[in-house]
Amino acid sequence: MITRKRSKFFLLFKATRRSATTCTLKRDPPPPPNTTSVSSSSSSDHKLLCFSLVEQLLHRGLMSSAQKVFQRMIVQSTSVPDAVSIADFAIVRGMDLDLGGYGALIAKLIEFDQPQMVLSLYHSNIAATGMDRDPNILNSMIICFCKLGKFDDARTHFDKLMSMEYVPSKFARYAILKDLHAQERFLEAFDYFSRLSDAGVNMGFWLCNILIDGLCYKGCLKEAMEVFDIMQNRMQLQPTLHLYKSLFYGLCKRGYVIEAESLFTEIESQGFFIDKMMYTSVMKGYCKEKSMKMAMRVCLRMLKMGFEPDNYTCNTLIHGFVKMGLYDKARVVYNQMNEWGLQPDVITYHIMISNYCKERKLDCALTLLNNISNNLTPSVHSYTVLIAALYKENRLTEVDELYKKMLDNGVVPDHVLSFVLMKKCPKGQELQLSYMVLQAIAKNGCGFDPLPLSTTATENPSGDLNLAIECLLEKIVKSNPNLANVAFGIYIIALCEAGQTDIAFLCMDKMVSLGCKPLLFTFNTLVNCLCLEGLFEDAKLLIELMEDSGMVPDSATYLIIVTEYCKRGDLGSAFDVLDLIEARGMIASVAIYDTIIKRLSREKRIIEAEDMFKRMLASGLDLDEVVYMTMINAYSDNGRTFEARQLFERMIENSIQPGLRSYTALISGLVKIGMTDKGCMYLHRMLGDGFVPNAVLYTSLVNCFLRKGDFEFAFRLVDLMERNQIEHDLITYIALVSGFCRHMTGKKRWYVVNRGSERAREMLFQLLRQRTPVPRENNIRVSFDSLEGMKCFALKVMRKVKEIQFIPNLYIFNCIIFGFCATGRLQDAYDHFEMMQREGVQANQVTFTILINGHIRDGDIDNAIRLFNKMSADGFPPDRIAYNTLLKGLSQAGRLPDALSILYRMQKSGFFANKAAYENLLRCLCASYSSNAAFKIFVEMIGHSYFPRPYSLNRLICILCEDKNLHEARMVLDTMHKIGKFPSKSTKELLGDKF
């Protein structure tokens, strides 16, 4: 027995010694040479005396006193072997350690950094015997678990100690809060802080400091302020200037500028001074909120305090004024810089150039770029924004001249400029363009001539451009590793744009093997490429790999993911990503909110879109016209024109000048719901602002009247569009074809013209007629009388598209095919399907879905299934709409096993059925008395917030009662009551017998 117990401690110690590589022992420093023998001899004598004392106490039966001596000896032990030998001695003498002895031994082992040994001892000798309620042991185990990285166990023991109404020790508090801080779980740390504070425990200045820093970093300012108040009022700790600054910059970062400025008084009252950076941060916050008066007030206060402004201060004010369109005041600050002895820097010029480009004053931007002093070189960002603006204005010759000038000035191109150039270069020229940019990087950034190298590389028999680029990249890696990261990223962008994704990933592998670190934009490019190819799961795996390598996703990464979720109709996952962004202390970009709002609007979830817009406003983002236009469109498309007009006026109040797109959204929305007179009012206002109606506005109005069924006026507008010499674009033709096809389907909306609407229409017509009509033949004449007229019209549109050198468009073909399918002319639909392929237009999921729906309309469900399977075999994975279409058709045809099979396959692919498909399936299952399957579909519908129609619910209750599934019937009945519906008379009679 004694031997077994002794071996337990011995083996524990031996295992610890074996694992010394992973758990290093703290070594005592060697004593001075002259005292080594003396100290070791005295220590050994003392230990022998203690052992002798224990022997005497045990002989006299004083077990408690002996245990206290052992406990004291363990506390005084100087090494792990020393402590273990004392415990072994006790067990050899037949005496088990008590809680005090185990507590002392565990504390000593933790002191000697032996957490693994402590854990083994705890599990075998303490937890197994029920002695784990001792406060000292719990304190030690909290520290032990934190050292081992077992954070959940540490927090469990911490909570156990608190539930026993014991205050954790200083070291345990430090360990748990340090652990939470290291994991950036600051809200949980705040919760522990609050509980300890309520128990009357003072945490100390260091813990308060790191907690406030962390909470400010995560944007949890309310909690940070609470810690700050507890620290001052309850703990009587005086904050340092660093702590004040943490809170101050946290408030500024989250847009709480007024609260940040209010700290100035308190900081100064404590004898600290406000520095120039703090003043500038408040000014920047007010500029972001477009409160330039407040920003200037802070600037004057800073000057009064004797601080001289610097370039950062001036740039902040210039940027604020320019954003509000107050160019005169921006120019005043610009001129004032000279009086303050400041010279405009690269950032100053970039702000001015960027905003000239935004206002389409490109000549002013070019002049300013040319006037930059000789000792100052414009940044690549200034050239990038100018080149992008020149591309937009189709001034291609000037793009080449500006790019050449940039290289002559020694500016190194970056990945953003490369991306802009690549988007505008002809298809198939991406690799050549990247090669040209990489040569510029080699020359201006690395200082070597790439021409001899390129000549050598291209002398290979195959003349492989990829090989030439790789040779150049290897030379750049040796010359400048930092620029090599950018250079590889540019090449990977080109490969992705050229459709060579596999080579792009091989390039990434080579990049890492050469010691380069892929930049975030490189990862984002590959993630986006995978999403475009439909490999969304691979894209998510790549993001996980990116995070594992220490790369934190940015707004661009999250935008790619949110966009893909929205494309798939999975808004729940998009919301989860938005929550994740905020949980990580980031602020979602305007583009992310804009993407979600667009999808919500498309699904007619206008209330949620409105809530999302308010959430975006509350986050303090600087909104632009695009996101306002998205929300105006959302209101207009859902018939809420009053809110659309209110938001339009609010946009103007926020110093955002409405553009032609915003006017178009509002005018077409008003016309759509019959408020043409109000639309005319805004059209008049638009013309007064100097905007000329363009193809987008005409197309929107034509589409509105086509949807109303007023074909005569719609084609009058088309004729006026031609007379005003406004060229039709592809979207115009798509609108014409889709409107005419809808007209031929039999689902016509006959437009009733009264005097008021006729007068408003004529007013609209006159406002649009900007110049004296020029006689011009309308090449599109329409016959509304027959299906043959539709066919002729479709062919005329196709001829017209070719005449104006548009590539035959997939959308136009899809519209025509839809028209023929809707009228039951499947053969004509397939004729156009074959014509589309002859024209080189590749079909997509929409094309196949239209044909599948055509077969379903024709009652040919077998051919619909065949086409659905062919769609997958041809490399077009069915999307949500395709699944829903076939599911609805199978339900209507009574093919319930096939319908359930498709539903399962759909869910396995990551899609879920829409309400109409679910409703059809539920109705058919009820009609076939499949109560169990019907109830499962009902549960799925409720899970997606789809509430079945009262008829389906009544029918489901009846068949459930007939099959004696009374519990399920009660659940359906409760659901009816929750949505404000009541069972029918016959259902009530049936329920009266059952409940």
Buried (B, 14 or more C-beta within 10 A) or exposed (E): EEEEBBEBBBEBBEEBEEEEEEBEBEEEEEEEEEEEEEEEEEEEEEBEEBBEBBEEBBEEEBEEBBBBBBBBBBBBBEBBEBBBBBBBBBBEBEBEBBBBBBBBBBBBBBBBBBBBBBBBBBEEBBBEEEBBEBBBBBBBBBBBBBBBEBBEBBBBBBEBBBEEEBBBBBBBBBBBBBBBBEEBBBBBBBEBBBEBBEEEBBBBBEBBBBBBBBBBBBBBBEBBBBBBEBBBEEBEBEBEBEBBBBBBBBBBBBBBBBBBBEBBEEBEEEEBEBBBEBBBBBBBBBBBBBBBEBBBBBBEBBBEEEBEBBBBBBBBBBBBBBBBBBBEBBBEBBEBBEEBEBEBBBBBBBBBBBBBBBBEBBEBBBEBBEEBEEEEBBBBBBBBBBBBBBBEEEBEEBBEEBBEBBBEEEBBBBBBBBBBBBEBBEEEBBBEBBBBBBBBBBBBBBEBEBEEBBEEBBEEEEEEBBEBBBBBBBBBBEBBEEBBBBBBBBBBBBBBBBBBBEBBBEBBEBBEEBEBBBBBBBBBBBBBBBBBEBBBEEBBEBBEEBEEEEBEBBBBBBBBBBBBBBBBBBBEBBBEBBEBBBEEBBBBBBBBBBBBBBBBBEBEBBEBBBEBBEBBEEBBBEBBBEBBBBBBBBBBBBBBBEBBBEBBEEBEEEEBEBBBBBBBBBBBBBBBBBBBBBBBBBBEBBBEEEBEBBBBBBBBBBBBBBBBBBBEBBBBBBBBBBBBEBEBBBBBBBBBBBBBBBBBBEEEEEBEEEEEBEEBBEBBBEBBEEEEEEEEEEEBEBEBEEBEBBBBBBEBBBEBBEEEEBEBBBBBBBBBBBBBBBBBBBEBBBBBBEBBEEEEBEBBBBBBBBBBBBBBBBEBBEBBBEBBEEBEEEEBEBBBBBBBBBBBBBBBBEBBEBBBEBBEBBEEBEBBBBBBBBBBBBBBBBBEEBBEBBBBBBEBBBEEEBBBEBEBBBBBBBBBBEBEBEEBBBBBBEBBEEEEBEBBEEBEEBBEEEE
